[in-house]
Amino acid sequence: MNEREHYLLKRRRKKITQKELSIAIGVSQAFISQYESGKKDMSEAKEIKYQKYINNSKN
């Protein structure tokens, strides 16, 4: 399992929606979908925000 898959599973376990995450980090829901499916890459700054949001979520 790579890091991207790890965070996808973690997001799902915490019941964080793609929409919620996209609003929090300033990208579209479609972009989150494409990123998580491996179709697009994210800038390092956005990826850090993505990971921090998932890690710090209380869900």
N, CA, C and O of each residue as an XYZ file, in Angstrom:
236
protein
N       0.853     -1.178      0.000
C       0.000      0.000      0.000
C       0.898      1.240      0.000
O       1.800      1.375      0.826
N       0.628      2.130     -0.939
C       1.413      3.366     -0.978
C       0.771      4.438     -0.089
O      -0.311      4.241      0.465
N       1.458      5.561      0.031
C       0.989      6.631      0.916
C      -0.373      7.176      0.485
O      -1.217      7.485      1.327
N      -0.582      7.292     -0.818
C      -1.853      7.807     -1.337
C      -3.002      6.885     -0.929
O      -4.048      7.352     -0.478
N      -2.805      5.589     -1.088
C      -3.832      4.611     -0.707
C      -4.066      4.626      0.802
O      -5.199      4.492      1.263
N      -2.995      4.789      1.560
C      -3.097      4.861      3.022
C      -4.026      6.006      3.440
O      -4.912      5.819      4.275
N      -3.819      7.187      2.856
C      -4.640      8.338      3.222
C      -6.070      8.217      2.703
O      -6.999      8.709      3.344
N      -6.258      7.583      1.575
C      -7.610      7.337      1.075
C      -8.380      6.464      2.066
O      -9.517      6.779      2.418
N      -7.769      5.379      2.514
C      -8.426      4.496      3.481
C      -8.675      5.206      4.807
O      -9.729      5.040      5.421
N      -7.712      5.988      5.238
C      -7.861      6.739      6.485
C      -9.007      7.743      6.375
O      -9.798      7.895      7.306
N      -9.091      8.430      5.224
C     -10.187      9.387      5.007
C     -11.526      8.673      5.073
O     -12.458      9.157      5.714
N     -11.626      7.545      4.426
C     -12.886      6.795      4.420
C     -13.245      6.291      5.812
O     -14.408      6.351      6.208
N     -12.258      5.794      6.561
C     -12.519      5.309      7.923
C     -13.040      6.427      8.815
O     -13.887      6.199      9.679
N     -12.533      7.627      8.604
C     -12.958      8.774      9.406
C     -14.232      9.421      8.860
O     -14.733     10.395      9.422
N     -14.746      8.874      7.767
C     -15.976      9.368      7.142
C     -15.874     10.838      6.713
O     -16.824     11.608      6.855
N     -14.709     11.204      6.191
C     -14.496     12.538      5.631
C     -14.851     12.449      4.150
O     -14.302     11.618      3.426
N     -15.761     13.293      3.705
C     -16.141     13.254      2.292
C     -15.106     13.980      1.442
O     -14.354     14.824      1.929
N     -15.091     13.632      0.168
C     -14.214     14.338     -0.766
C     -14.582     15.814     -0.814
O     -13.702     16.669     -0.911
N     -15.866     16.118     -0.748
C     -16.333     17.508     -0.796
C     -15.817     18.289      0.410
O     -15.295     19.394      0.261
N     -15.964     17.718      1.595
C     -15.482     18.366      2.816
C     -13.979     18.639      2.723
O     -13.512     19.732      3.044
N     -13.246     17.643      2.287
C     -11.796     17.765      2.159
C     -11.412     18.800      1.103
O     -10.480     19.580      1.298
N     -12.132     18.799     -0.009
C     -11.818     19.745     -1.087
C     -12.010     21.189     -0.634
O     -11.211     22.061     -0.976
N     -13.054     21.440      0.126
C     -13.298     22.789      0.649
C     -12.185     23.184      1.618
O     -11.704     24.317      1.591
N     -11.784     22.257      2.461
C     -10.764     22.538      3.475
C      -9.407     22.878      2.873
O      -8.673     23.700      3.422
N      -9.068     22.251      1.748
C      -7.727     22.497      1.194
C      -7.737     23.360     -0.067
O      -6.678     23.679     -0.607
N      -8.926     23.740     -0.537
C      -9.017     24.697     -1.636
C      -8.866     24.123     -3.030
O      -8.277     24.754     -3.908
N      -9.398     22.923     -3.235
C      -9.425     22.318     -4.572
C     -10.837     21.800     -4.832
O     -11.677     21.808     -3.933
N     -11.098     21.356     -6.045
C     -12.427     20.828     -6.356
C     -12.564     19.384     -5.879
O     -11.572     18.683     -5.680
N     -13.801     18.959     -5.703
C     -14.069     17.568     -5.334
C     -13.585     16.644     -6.436
O     -13.076     15.558     -6.160
N     -13.740     17.066     -7.684
C     -13.280     16.255     -8.820
C     -11.767     16.055     -8.758
O     -11.266     14.978     -9.081
N     -11.047     17.086     -8.347
C      -9.594     16.965     -8.235
C      -9.211     15.950     -7.166
O      -8.296     15.153     -7.371
N      -9.904     15.968     -6.023
C      -9.639     14.982     -4.961
C      -9.861     13.578     -5.508
O      -9.057     12.679     -5.264
N     -10.942     13.392     -6.239
C     -11.242     12.089     -6.833
C     -10.127     11.641     -7.775
O      -9.680     10.496     -7.721
N      -9.692     12.542     -8.624
C      -8.630     12.217     -9.583
C      -7.302     11.953     -8.872
O      -6.539     11.076     -9.279
N      -7.035     12.696     -7.833
C      -5.808     12.481     -7.057
C      -5.837     11.107     -6.389
O      -4.870     10.349     -6.471
N      -6.941     10.796     -5.736
C      -7.028      9.528     -5.010
C      -7.028      8.318     -5.934
O      -6.635      7.226     -5.524
N      -7.460      8.499     -7.161
C      -7.442      7.384     -8.115
C      -6.122      7.310     -8.886
O      -5.940      6.428     -9.725
N      -5.206      8.236     -8.601
C      -3.891      8.209     -9.232
C      -3.816      8.881    -10.587
O      -2.800      8.785    -11.274
N      -4.886      9.562    -10.979
C      -4.907     10.213    -12.294
C      -4.217     11.570    -12.300
O      -3.763     12.033    -13.346
N      -4.136     12.209    -11.131
C      -3.497     13.529    -11.024
C      -2.590     13.539     -9.807
O      -2.785     12.787     -8.853
N      -1.598     14.407     -9.867
C      -0.727     14.629     -8.722
C      -1.091     15.961     -8.082
O      -1.703     16.825     -8.709
N      -0.703     16.108     -6.828
C      -1.009     17.299     -6.059
C       0.310     17.994     -5.723
O       1.334     17.338     -5.531
N       0.277     19.302     -5.654
C       1.488     20.019     -5.238
C       1.849     19.587     -3.816
O       0.998     19.123     -3.056
N       3.105     19.747     -3.481
C       3.554     19.343     -2.145
C       2.797     20.104     -1.055
O       2.433     19.525     -0.032
N       2.561     21.389     -1.273
C       1.852     22.203     -0.282
C       0.423     21.701     -0.080
O      -0.046     21.604      1.054
N      -0.269     21.383     -1.175
C      -1.646     20.876     -1.071
C      -1.655     19.489     -0.434
O      -2.546     19.166      0.352
N      -0.659     18.671     -0.778
C      -0.595     17.323     -0.217
C      -0.394     17.373      1.298
O      -0.954     16.558      2.031
N       0.398     18.319      1.755
C       0.595     18.489      3.200
C      -0.721     18.887      3.863
O      -1.067     18.355      4.918
N      -1.460     19.818      3.254
C      -2.771     20.218      3.785
C      -3.732     19.031      3.802
O      -4.455     18.823      4.776
N      -3.734     18.254      2.717
C      -4.577     17.057      2.584
C      -4.294     16.094      3.737
O      -5.215     15.636      4.413
N      -3.034     15.796      3.950
C      -2.657     14.843      4.992
C      -2.955     15.386      6.386
O      -3.456     14.655      7.240
N      -2.653     16.658      6.622
C      -2.911     17.254      7.939
C      -4.399     17.260      8.259
O      -4.795     16.969      9.388
N      -5.228     17.593      7.263
C      -6.671     17.620      7.507
C      -7.157     16.233      7.908
O      -7.919     16.094      8.865
N      -6.727     15.221      7.192
C      -7.149     13.854      7.504
C      -6.611     13.434      8.871
O      -7.347     12.864      9.677
N      -5.348     13.709      9.134
C      -4.748     13.319     10.414
C      -5.399     14.011     11.600
O      -5.553     13.405     12.661
N      -5.784     15.271     11.437
C      -6.305     16.058     12.554
C      -7.818     15.994     12.707
O      -8.364     16.537     13.668
N      -8.497     15.344     11.782
C      -9.951     15.239     11.858
C     -10.348     14.377     13.048
O      -9.736     13.341     13.309
N     -11.356     14.804     13.753
C     -11.826     14.077     14.941
C     -12.851     12.999     14.615
O     -13.266     12.257     15.505
N     -13.265     12.902     13.360
C     -14.305     11.927     12.973
C     -13.881     10.528     13.312
O     -14.625      9.580     13.061
